[in-house]
Amino acid sequence: MPKREKKKKEKELARVSRYYIIKEDRVERRLPFCERCGPGYFMADHGDRYACGQCGFTRYKRGKG
């Protein structure tokens, strides 16, 4: 039986467009910085909360109503 070739996943490079929105002459952050770690450490968006991958700090989003 012939061996199947494994599918290679393409690595997605960290792009500036993931973290910033460029509007006219201004640059805005898409995600907040971590309150504990400080500037430079973005928090991940998990739908109902933001979480820091460095220290584990979690900030919940406010619910509607």
GROMACS elastic network, one bead per residue, 0.5 to 0.9 nm:
[ bonds ]
;  ai    aj funct       b0    kb
   12    15     6  0.84630   500
   14    17     6  0.85572   500
   14    18     6  0.73092   500
   14    19     6  0.89347   500
   15    18     6  0.56053   500
   15    19     6  0.75435   500
   16    19     6  0.56096   500
   16    20     6  0.61029   500
   16    21     6  0.86735   500
   17    20     6  0.52864   500
   17    21     6  0.64585   500
   17    22     6  0.80978   500
   18    21     6  0.80794   500
   18    30     6  0.76300   500
   19    28     6  0.86114   500
   19    29     6  0.59850   500
   19    30     6  0.53717   500
   19    31     6  0.64656   500
   19    42     6  0.81308   500
   20    27     6  0.64642   500
   20    28     6  0.54928   500
   20    30     6  0.53294   500
   20    31     6  0.79999   500
   21    26     6  0.84151   500
   21    27     6  0.57921   500
   21    28     6  0.51041   500
   21    29     6  0.62368   500
   21    30     6  0.64646   500
   22    25     6  0.74401   500
   22    26     6  0.60766   500
   22    28     6  0.64352   500
   22    29     6  0.89012   500
   23    26     6  0.52772   500
   23    27     6  0.61886   500
   23    28     6  0.76268   500
   24    27     6  0.82144   500
   29    32     6  0.69675   500
   29    33     6  0.89010   500
   31    42     6  0.62352   500
   31    43     6  0.62368   500
   31    44     6  0.71873   500
   31    45     6  0.72909   500
   31    50     6  0.84892   500
   32    35     6  0.86576   500
   32    41     6  0.85430   500
   32    42     6  0.59072   500
   32    43     6  0.58996   500
   32    44     6  0.85012   500
   32    50     6  0.82194   500
   33    36     6  0.88225   500
   33    37     6  0.79657   500
   33    38     6  0.63717   500
   33    39     6  0.57371   500
   33    40     6  0.66630   500
   33    41     6  0.54783   500
   33    43     6  0.58220   500
   33    52     6  0.84789   500
   34    37     6  0.53942   500
   34    38     6  0.55182   500
   34    39     6  0.71099   500
   34    40     6  0.82026   500
   34    41     6  0.57597   500
   34    42     6  0.59698   500
   34    43     6  0.57942   500
   34    51     6  0.81539   500
   34    52     6  0.61950   500
   34    54     6  0.88814   500
   34    55     6  0.87585   500
   34    57     6  0.74711   500
   34    58     6  0.88860   500
   35    38     6  0.55877   500
   35    39     6  0.82810   500
   35    57     6  0.81394   500
   36    55     6  0.77410   500
   36    57     6  0.74259   500
   37    40     6  0.80613   500
   37    41     6  0.63781   500
   37    52     6  0.85711   500
   37    54     6  0.76668   500
   37    55     6  0.72693   500
   38    41     6  0.63659   500
   38    42     6  0.88376   500
   39    42     6  0.78048   500
   41    52     6  0.75099   500
   41    53     6  0.84404   500
   41    54     6  0.75574   500
   42    51     6  0.87163   500
   42    52     6  0.68319   500
   42    53     6  0.83581   500
   43    50     6  0.56693   500
   43    51     6  0.51152   500
   43    53     6  0.70154   500
   43    54     6  0.89036   500
   43    57     6  0.86800   500
   43    58     6  0.84898   500
   44    49     6  0.83578   500
   44    50     6  0.53889   500
   44    51     6  0.51498   500
   44    52     6  0.61765   500
   44    53     6  0.73579   500
   45    48     6  0.78568   500
   45    49     6  0.63220   500
   45    51     6  0.67614   500
   46    49     6  0.53411   500
   46    50     6  0.59045   500
   46    51     6  0.73182   500
   47    50     6  0.77190   500
   47    61     6  0.83215   500
   48    60     6  0.62324   500
   48    61     6  0.55670   500
   48    62     6  0.81153   500
   48    63     6  0.82805   500
   49    58     6  0.68139   500
   49    59     6  0.56699   500
   49    61     6  0.51377   500
   49    62     6  0.86949   500
   50    57     6  0.83593   500
   50    58     6  0.56959   500
   50    59     6  0.51861   500
   50    60     6  0.62067   500
   50    61     6  0.73426   500
   51    55     6  0.88960   500
   51    56     6  0.63772   500
   51    57     6  0.57698   500
   51    59     6  0.64256   500
   51    60     6  0.84988   500
   52    55     6  0.59554   500
   52    56     6  0.50296   500
   52    57     6  0.52647   500
   52    58     6  0.64721   500
   52    59     6  0.88245   500
   53    56     6  0.55699   500
   53    57     6  0.78845   500
   54    57     6  0.81827   500
   60    63     6  0.88812   500
   62    65     6  0.88295   500
